[in-house]
Amino acid sequence: MGTSTHWRWNGLNTVHRTRETRQSTLTVAVPREDGRIIGGEECEPHSRPYMASLNYGYHFCGGVLINKQWVLSVAHCWYNPYAMQVVLGDHDLRVFEGTEQILKTDTIIWHPDYDYQTLDYDIMLIKLFEPVEVNDAVKPIPLPTGCPMGGLPCSVSGWGNTATGEEVNMPRHLQCLDVPIVDDEACEAAYPGMITRRMVCAGYMDGGRDACNGDSGSPLICLGEVYGLVSWGQGCAQPNYPGVYVRVCEFLYWIRDVQAEYS
């Protein structure tokens, strides 16, 4: 049976691809551009000072501030660097709170091995045009000092649709959700032949709670460090299909090499 994988870009454009396997039909939840945390709750305002909104007149993807001038996100969120802005220090997308820092992008670099069909190596770095002003509302978070293990408690945050199915409910406030790391065996069983060593699953096998469309690039935080980035999944909050994240620990040398090259 063929496996149909599709990505949804903020309701503005849809790219379809087909991949032949013997597994049942899977739908890859894609560029999570306007944020979607199902089963979560509103974050305490500015409790995630590393959280970034990639913006093109509207929020379309998440990201994470890893030092004063660099934001980490996923490659499938790439957009024209001359048109994109990065917003930091935001909580309510509809109200100017006085804590926001809106920055232009200087350079955007995605991983040279990025595969848009499999979403392997789905990672990119954004150099801001100027450094941020670090304060209580805007603050970088460390890169991981280890790799995620099954059962590790983590959290994910994002803006956007909090409804399931075809319903749409776009919250104005940043949403947060606690999720555990899923062990590698269960992750690979959920997505046969689709998981690589650059990916890690997190979430609940009984469904009902998940990151989804619009949350792409948003950080998975474990032990006070960024362990993952929202990448893809089967539908949204579906039973037996946890969310799939970029495994950031596999890219530490690449991140440091890029930062050194563009410093």
Long-range contacts (C-beta under 8 A, 24 or more apart in sequence): 1-25, 6-30, 7-31, 7-76, 7-232, 8-213, 9-33, 9-60, 10-34, 10-58, 10-60, 10-213, 10-214, 17-117, 19-117, 21-192, 21-193, 23-192, 23-193, 26-191, 26-194, 26-234, 27-234, 27-235, 28-119, 28-232, 28-233, 28-234, 29-212, 29-213, 29-232, 29-233, 29-234, 29-235, 29-236, 29-243, 30-76, 30-213, 30-216, 30-232, 31-60, 31-61, 31-74, 31-76, 31-77, 31-213, 31-214, 31-216, 32-61, 32-62, 32-158, 32-160, 32-211, 32-212, 32-213, 32-214, 32-215, 32-216, 32-217, 32-218, 32-230, 33-59, 33-60, 33-61, 33-77, 33-160, 33-213, 33-214, 33-216, 34-58, 34-59, 34-60, 34-159, 34-160, 34-161, 34-170, 34-213, 34-214, 35-59, 35-62, 35-158, 35-159, 35-160, 35-161, 35-174, 35-175, 35-214, 35-215, 35-218, 36-158, 36-160, 36-161, 36-162, 36-211, 36-212, 36-213, 36-214, 36-215, 36-236, 37-156, 37-157, 37-158, 37-160, 37-162, 37-175, 37-176, 37-177, 37-210, 37-211, 37-212, 37-215, 38-162, 38-163, 38-164, 38-177, 38-208, 38-209, 38-210, 38-211, 38-212, 38-236, 38-237, 39-177, 39-208, 39-209, 39-210, 39-237, 40-156, 40-157, 40-162, 40-175, 40-176, 40-177, 40-209, 41-175, 41-176, 41-177, 42-171, 42-173, 42-174, 42-175, 42-176, 43-91, 43-157, 43-173, 43-174, 43-175, 43-176, 45-91, 45-92, 45-173, 45-174, 46-89, 46-91, 46-99, 46-136, 46-137, 47-176, 48-157, 48-174, 48-176, 48-221, 49-88, 49-89, 49-135, 49-136, 49-137, 49-138, 49-139, 50-139, 50-140, 50-141, 50-219, 50-226, 51-88, 51-90, 51-157, 51-174, 51-218, 51-219, 52-86, 52-87, 52-88, 53-86, 53-87, 53-88, 53-90, 53-93, 53-159, 54-79, 54-84, 54-85, 54-86, 54-126, 54-217, 55-84, 55-85, 55-86, 55-87, 55-102, 56-83, 56-84, 56-85, 59-87, 59-93, 59-159, 59-160, 59-214, 60-214, 61-214, 61-216, 61-217, 61-218, 62-157, 62-158, 62-159, 62-215, 62-216, 62-217, 62-218, 62-219, 62-230, 63-126, 63-217, 63-218, 63-219, 64-141, 64-217, 64-218, 64-219, 64-226, 64-229, 65-132, 65-138, 65-139, 65-140, 65-141, 66-140, 66-141, 66-142, 66-143, 66-226, 66-255, 67-140, 67-259, 68-131, 68-132, 68-134, 68-140, 69-127, 69-128, 69-130, 69-131, 69-132, 70-125, 70-126, 70-127, 70-128, 70-259, 71-125, 71-126, 71-128, 72-123, 72-124, 72-125, 72-126, 72-217, 72-219, 72-226, 72-229, 72-248, 72-255, 73-123, 73-124, 73-126, 73-216, 73-217, 73-229, 74-122, 74-123, 74-124, 74-216, 74-217, 74-229, 74-230, 74-231, 74-246, 75-110, 75-111, 75-114, 75-116, 75-121, 75-122, 75-123, 75-124, 76-116, 76-119, 76-122, 76-216, 76-231, 77-124, 77-216, 77-217, 78-108, 78-110, 78-124, 79-108, 81-105, 81-106, 81-107, 81-108, 81-126, 84-108, 86-126, 86-128, 88-132, 88-137, 88-138, 89-135, 89-137, 89-138, 90-174, 91-173, 91-174, 92-172, 92-173, 93-159, 93-172, 93-173, 94-172, 95-172, 99-135, 99-137, 99-138, 101-132, 101-133, 101-138, 103-128, 103-129, 103-130, 103-132, 104-128, 104-129, 105-129, 107-262, 109-258, 109-262, 111-251, 111-254, 118-194, 118-196, 119-231, 119-232, 119-244, 120-196, 120-198, 120-199, 121-198, 122-198, 122-229, 122-231, 122-232, 122-246, 123-198, 123-229, 123-246, 123-248, 123-251, 123-254, 125-255, 125-258, 125-259, 127-262, 141-219, 141-221, 141-224, 141-225, 141-226, 142-224, 142-225, 142-226, 143-225, 143-226, 143-248, 143-252, 143-255, 144-222, 144-225, 144-226, 144-227, 144-248, 144-249, 144-252, 145-225, 146-223, 146-249, 147-227, 147-247, 147-249, 147-250, 148-181, 148-200, 148-202, 148-222, 148-227, 148-228, 148-247, 148-249, 149-181, 149-183, 150-180, 150-181, 150-182, 150-183, 150-184, 150-186, 151-180, 151-181, 151-183, 152-180, 152-181, 152-222, 152-223, 152-227, 153-178, 153-180, 153-222, 154-178, 154-179, 154-180, 154-181, 154-202, 154-220, 154-221, 154-222, 154-227, 154-228, 155-179, 155-220, 155-221, 155-222, 156-202, 156-211, 156-215, 156-218, 156-219, 156-220, 156-221, 156-230, 156-243, 157-218, 157-219, 157-221, 158-211, 158-214, 158-215, 158-218, 158-230, 159-214, 160-213, 160-214, 160-215, 161-212, 161-213, 161-214, 164-236, 164-237, 177-209, 177-210, 177-211, 179-203, 179-204, 179-209, 179-210, 179-211, 179-220, 179-243, 180-204, 181-222, 181-227, 182-242, 186-242, 187-242, 187-244, 190-234, 190-240, 190-241, 190-242, 191-234, 191-241, 191-244, 195-244, 197-247, 197-250, 198-246, 198-247, 198-250, 198-251, 199-231, 199-244, 199-245, 199-246, 199-247, 200-227, 200-228, 200-244, 200-245, 200-246, 200-247, 201-242, 201-243, 201-244, 201-245, 202-228, 202-242, 202-243, 202-245, 203-233, 203-242, 203-243, 204-242, 205-239, 205-240, 205-242, 206-239, 207-237, 207-238, 207-239, 207-240, 207-241, 208-237, 208-239, 209-237, 210-236, 210-237, 210-238, 210-242, 210-243, 211-243, 212-236, 212-237, 212-243, 220-245
